[in-house]
Amino acid sequence: MKKGIAEVPGIECGVGFGGIKETKKEIKRPDLLVITTREPSEFAAVFTTNEVKAAPVKVSMEVKGKISGIVANSGNANACTGEEGIKDALQMCSLTSQLTGKGRFLVASTGVIGVPLPMEKVRKGITEAVKNLGKAKGEEPARAIMTTDTFPKLAFCEGSRFVVGGIAKGAGMIDPSMATMLSFIATDAKVEKELLERALREVNETTFNAITVDGDMSTNDCVILISTGLGREIREESYQEFKEVLKEVMSSLAYQIVKDGEGATKVARIRIRGARSREQAREIARKIALSPLVKTALFGCDPNWGRIIAAAGAARKGIVEEKLELYIGNFLLFKGKKADFKEEEVSLYMRNSKEIEITLNLNLGKEEFTYLTCDLTYDYVRINAEYRT
Amino acid sequence: MKKGIAEVPGIECGVGFGGIKETKKEIKRPDLLVITTREPSEFAAVFTTNEVKAAPVKVSMEVKGKISGIVANSGNANACTGEEGIKDALQMCSLTSQLTGKGRFLVASTGVIGVPLPMEKVRKGITEAVKNLGKAKGEEPARAIMTTDTFPKLAFCEGSRFVVGGIAKGAGMIDPSMATMLSFIATDAKVEKELLERALREVNETTFNAITVDGDMSTNDCVILISTGLGREIREESYQEFKEVLKEVMSSLAYQIVKDGEGATKVARIRIRGARSREQAREIARKIALSPLVKTALFGCDPNWGRIIAAAGAARKGIVEEKLELYIGNFLLFKGKKADFKEEEVSLYMRNSKEIEITLNLNLGKEEFTYLTCDLTYDYVRINAEYRT
């Protein structure tokens, strides 16, 4: 069995079925997830920077102090739902508190935008999830927050005398009018709030904030990290180790999201090296990762270096054309001008690789940044152009 | 016959066939265009802001003083071609000067990136074009700079005692590894350099700089405006009229480019109203216009207002969710929260419209901005994912 958040000491998960998303197909996939901690626990969280924030994001952002867990639903984003949406999100928290007899909960939702939460169904699902607390293991918690994800996303890593485990959902903006990347991560390490927040912020930069499927920013994104405190205590001197283990888990979850990108057949790792600053490297990597022309070329297994160079220049971060060196895999394609390479060989490498390495050396400094992206395919268009029914 | 740049008094056009783009198909479409002015003429020009600039852009940017015309080729962008590329671009100018007996020329290229110009073919084409000067009328000059454009783009407008006529090419980044939007415009009005530059800059903001097909910025973009000076003199007091006429022509050309966007079946006009500043309106309009989720929803005729609201929020320009009013056509879809509308009716409007109006009122101020975009379709992916052969 694969391990995820349920395998972190001090964490219990329960899932329930409310029937929130009305589908014609009779799939009874759980759509409610309740995560509880044995004791009130420190947490850190990062939320979408979209100015239009879903009600659960607004509610969770206000939570201070320790928490007893998370309640989340799939099938409805509770976004753009006005005052009513806020009340519904608060009710999800209070109902979970009441049923578990525990204190404060964070709340998250993912699904259709603009439709009021069917609260009767939500209550039914929460009640069932609380009843089943402790039973959901391995993949099960991840399955309860899936929408059009094609596989559950979970990761687990052991440090010395502590573990980190997490789950995630997301595949871009996923379903027609869905809009969420959610990730819940826990550790049994005892980490004080400030350090926990720093770790989440720092690792988030190079993991969840370094991936893109379609560049569309969600109204519901959130990443929550809980420290149940049952394991080893992490202080300044052990911070690096903790961060490494956390990074292992978050990198894995981020990778799984890109791999499950809508319609995606390939993951590409866009590595910018030799930059003057990390920010320069990041912006150029991001511009390349977002370019529809680069993404369609990945789909076509076309070593179209001109599009990559043009996207890098479009970032306007001070590159020097003459100094650029571009590699796809180990093939040098450009060195100030077109290099001597066999197109068929590079195309063959692209065809045979599920993961394509693109490395652009700016030859300006020593900083670097890596972004993950996926290809743009017919299926992306199909998934997103289909009329909602 | 439709009128374009060749119908502006003082302008002569000639086209030639060099065979620059090697194709299997035996289409002998002209690929060289020479435009000359009767007398040395004032001009204004704007170029791509991509840091990777094609050789002809670098050469044209250095041109000062009056010019005698433009020489342009399609089929090869002369971009990422190093020192050799610069020499080739300069040679295009000097050969045209020599053959016409006229002074300074601007140069432009569009086509494949990274391949040296086949200069023998280019010289053959220029020679033929110069020989034919004065013969290319109406659509013909526009045809000579087409790549995968599906129709020639031209526009013409009369002011009082002056005219403005222009041509353009572009359909996003067009062909695999092509990358250009070119537009050449002329007026017979006598406009001094400073005023001409101001007019081009101002009108460009709301026309060519307010359209997107795929958000990919080219290495070769340029818009050139020539004043042959044979007509009425434009001064400060007649500037507004001149600007209006110029805007008519440039708006039309910009619209034609979006309409011919790769794989596009719909044009959408994204109108942001009630903004605090034009810049706020522009950035929000642009974010919506670039969103792959909005663009696929347009293709699917799906009135997916959640994606539009989410994209507006993602621009992070200070919108207030509660104040937003969103219309598609005349249908109110959102007013702080979901409005009462029939989805099938809006979808029907979208199905029946070649041009879809999306209006978002921020209700914060009085400024506005309109952006043109097109839908994202299977054909976009097909055109751009096909392996270059």
Boltz contact constraints between the chains, C-beta under 6 A:
constraints:
  - contact:
      token1: [A, 50]
      token2: [B, 313]
      max_distance: 6.0
  - contact:
      token1: [A, 50]
      token2: [B, 314]
      max_distance: 6.0
  - contact:
      token1: [A, 51]
      token2: [B, 313]
      max_distance: 6.0
  - contact:
      token1: [A, 51]
      token2: [B, 316]
      max_distance: 6.0
  - contact:
      token1: [A, 51]
      token2: [B, 319]
      max_distance: 6.0
  - contact:
      token1: [A, 52]
      token2: [B, 309]
      max_distance: 6.0
  - contact:
      token1: [A, 52]
      token2: [B, 310]
      max_distance: 6.0
  - contact:
      token1: [A, 52]
      token2: [B, 313]
      max_distance: 6.0
  - contact:
      token1: [A, 52]
      token2: [B, 321]
      max_distance: 6.0
  - contact:
      token1: [A, 80]
      token2: [B, 309]
      max_distance: 6.0
  - contact:
      token1: [A, 82]
      token2: [B, 337]
      max_distance: 6.0
  - contact:
      token1: [A, 113]
      token2: [B, 306]
      max_distance: 6.0
  - contact:
      token1: [A, 114]
      token2: [B, 306]
      max_distance: 6.0
  - contact:
      token1: [A, 114]
      token2: [B, 338]
      max_distance: 6.0
  - contact:
      token1: [A, 173]
      token2: [B, 293]
      max_distance: 6.0
  - contact:
      token1: [A, 177]
      token2: [B, 304]
      max_distance: 6.0
  - contact:
      token1: [A, 177]
      token2: [B, 306]
      max_distance: 6.0
  - contact:
      token1: [A, 179]
      token2: [B, 310]
      max_distance: 6.0
  - contact:
      token1: [A, 214]
      token2: [B, 292]
      max_distance: 6.0
  - contact:
      token1: [A, 216]
      token2: [B, 291]
      max_distance: 6.0
  - contact:
      token1: [A, 216]
      token2: [B, 293]
      max_distance: 6.0
  - contact:
      token1: [A, 217]
      token2: [B, 314]
      max_distance: 6.0
  - contact:
      token1: [A, 219]
      token2: [B, 310]
      max_distance: 6.0
  - contact:
      token1: [A, 291]
      token2: [B, 216]
      max_distance: 6.0
  - contact:
      token1: [A, 292]
      token2: [B, 214]
      max_distance: 6.0
  - contact:
      token1: [A, 293]
      token2: [B, 173]
      max_distance: 6.0
  - contact:
      token1: [A, 293]
      token2: [B, 216]
      max_distance: 6.0
  - contact:
      token1: [A, 293]
      token2: [B, 384]
      max_distance: 6.0
  - contact:
      token1: [A, 296]
      token2: [B, 381]
      max_distance: 6.0
  - contact:
      token1: [A, 296]
      token2: [B, 384]
      max_distance: 6.0
  - contact:
      token1: [A, 296]
      token2: [B, 385]
      max_distance: 6.0
  - contact:
      token1: [A, 299]
      token2: [B, 385]
      max_distance: 6.0
  - contact:
      token1: [A, 300]
      token2: [B, 385]
      max_distance: 6.0
  - contact:
      token1: [A, 300]
      token2: [B, 386]
      max_distance: 6.0
  - contact:
      token1: [A, 300]
      token2: [B, 387]
      max_distance: 6.0
  - contact:
      token1: [A, 302]
      token2: [B, 387]
      max_distance: 6.0
  - contact:
      token1: [A, 304]
      token2: [B, 177]
      max_distance: 6.0
  - contact:
      token1: [A, 306]
      token2: [B, 113]
      max_distance: 6.0
  - contact:
      token1: [A, 306]
      token2: [B, 114]
      max_distance: 6.0
  - contact:
      token1: [A, 306]
      token2: [B, 177]
      max_distance: 6.0
  - contact:
      token1: [A, 309]
      token2: [B, 52]
      max_distance: 6.0
  - contact:
      token1: [A, 309]
      token2: [B, 80]
      max_distance: 6.0
  - contact:
      token1: [A, 310]
      token2: [B, 52]
      max_distance: 6.0
  - contact:
      token1: [A, 310]
      token2: [B, 179]
      max_distance: 6.0
  - contact:
      token1: [A, 310]
      token2: [B, 219]
      max_distance: 6.0
  - contact:
      token1: [A, 313]
      token2: [B, 50]
      max_distance: 6.0
  - contact:
      token1: [A, 313]
      token2: [B, 51]
      max_distance: 6.0
  - contact:
      token1: [A, 313]
      token2: [B, 52]
      max_distance: 6.0
  - contact:
      token1: [A, 314]
      token2: [B, 50]
      max_distance: 6.0
  - contact:
      token1: [A, 314]
      token2: [B, 217]
      max_distance: 6.0
  - contact:
      token1: [A, 316]
      token2: [B, 51]
      max_distance: 6.0
  - contact:
      token1: [A, 319]
      token2: [B, 51]
      max_distance: 6.0
  - contact:
      token1: [A, 321]
      token2: [B, 52]
      max_distance: 6.0
  - contact:
      token1: [A, 337]
      token2: [B, 82]
      max_distance: 6.0
  - contact:
      token1: [A, 338]
      token2: [B, 114]
      max_distance: 6.0
  - contact:
      token1: [A, 378]
      token2: [B, 378]
      max_distance: 6.0
  - contact:
      token1: [A, 378]
      token2: [B, 381]
      max_distance: 6.0
  - contact:
      token1: [A, 381]
      token2: [B, 296]
      max_distance: 6.0
  - contact:
      token1: [A, 381]
      token2: [B, 378]
      max_distance: 6.0
  - contact:
      token1: [A, 384]
      token2: [B, 293]
      max_distance: 6.0
  - contact:
      token1: [A, 384]
      token2: [B, 296]
      max_distance: 6.0
  - contact:
      token1: [A, 385]
      token2: [B, 296]
      max_distance: 6.0
  - contact:
      token1: [A, 385]
      token2: [B, 299]
      max_distance: 6.0
  - contact:
      token1: [A, 385]
      token2: [B, 300]
      max_distance: 6.0
  - contact:
      token1: [A, 386]
      token2: [B, 300]
      max_distance: 6.0
  - contact:
      token1: [A, 387]
      token2: [B, 300]
      max_distance: 6.0
  - contact:
      token1: [A, 387]
      token2: [B, 302]
      max_distance: 6.0
